[in-house]
Amino acid sequence: MLLTYQYKLNPTDEQATQMENWGELLRRHWNYSLGQRLDALNRSRAQIDRCSIVCEPIGEIPDRVDYYTQAAGLRQTKALFPEYKDIYADCQQQNLMRLDKAWKRWFVPDKNGKRGGRPRFKRRGDICSFTFPRINCAKAGAHLIGNVLRLSRLGEIEVILHRPIPDGFDIKQATLIYKADGWYVSFSLEDGTVPDVLPVGDIKTVVGIDVGLEKFLVTSGGDAVEIPQFYRKSQVRLARQQRKLSRMQKGSNNYQKQANKVARLHLHVHRQRKEFHYQVAHWLCSVYDLIGFENLNIKGLARTRLAKSILDAAWGSFLNILQAVAVKRGKWALEGNARGTSIECSGCGQRVEKTLKDRVHRCPSCGLVIDRDWNSGINILNRVQRTLGLAFSGCGGLEVTLPVKQQFSVVKLEAPATLLVS
Ligand SMILES: [Zn+2]
């Protein structure tokens, strides 16, 4: 099982400057290497024995460019630009590997047939992280001893270990990241265990969830979680700070300070949202063994007028977190087909057409009157239960006995007299 734990670092001013400098040098090297790749691509587009209508290579046709040729070129880079000698060599290779990964994602579709976009040239400040691929072994450039991270070329940095690294896990690699409020280190942790599957026969409590605009989610049991709307609440403060920023002279000292203030506000909203997502996911996984959810067309929805509300709720990242939490707690999180869940009657299966405005589901054939999202929740649950045994997406377990901190509000929806749950 793989986990990532992030800790704040407490570097000295010199170390912080040095790390920023590394980021900048790696950014330049990224841009150079990307340019090299794009150039080679452009020049070798037409086959060698024919003419291209669009363009003709001028001069020498370059050799193949890939990770290996670029990594071999690092020696020359260091000879031409001696400042690259100060960067730990593995970090530079990791930088090239990242580029290679982005490049391949652009060319080779994944198993769903999707490809990434063209790798981008990075602007100043865009690369603010670098990776030490090995840690705590003989040849490693990074060692974590107690709460001190000893890094090659950078020296010793204090790590604020606000929670212990879990027992039995090996630290695989360390990534140093710059955020608006300082430097952080992310440890990738791994242990060799294969998570146990909670047997299908042992599933006792099941739930279907429907995410909506009025409520963050509604379960098939009739519980509704309110949307906290973090972004909307901070909007006024954000707007004020951004206005201030726009009046300042770009690039000045005050501008930098104000830009950092705005970035910190965004970071704050992001963290609030993430915390909320984790709380809801842990709450669901502590109460239920199986959670069914629908796959959403978030990109499509975000193009509508409701975009701000939809992006503020960030269901996409919530569903990712939910699946991760389910794996960690040994519960099931299964995706159900979302097509027509709001139209279908959960009581009798009849189609009941409605528009976005109709908030209540009224079935003419069986007389079921129920909240619209609640109805969809029950439908999703039914669909997931039907497919169980055929499709598995989240399973396994690491014993988690943490109490669930619940700071969000759950509303019990009013149960109709004629509620039929099959
Ligand atoms: Zn019905």
Residues whose N, C-alpha, C, O or C-beta is under 5 A from the ligand:
A	BS01	ZN	C345 G347 C348 G349 Q350 C363 S365 C366 G367 L368
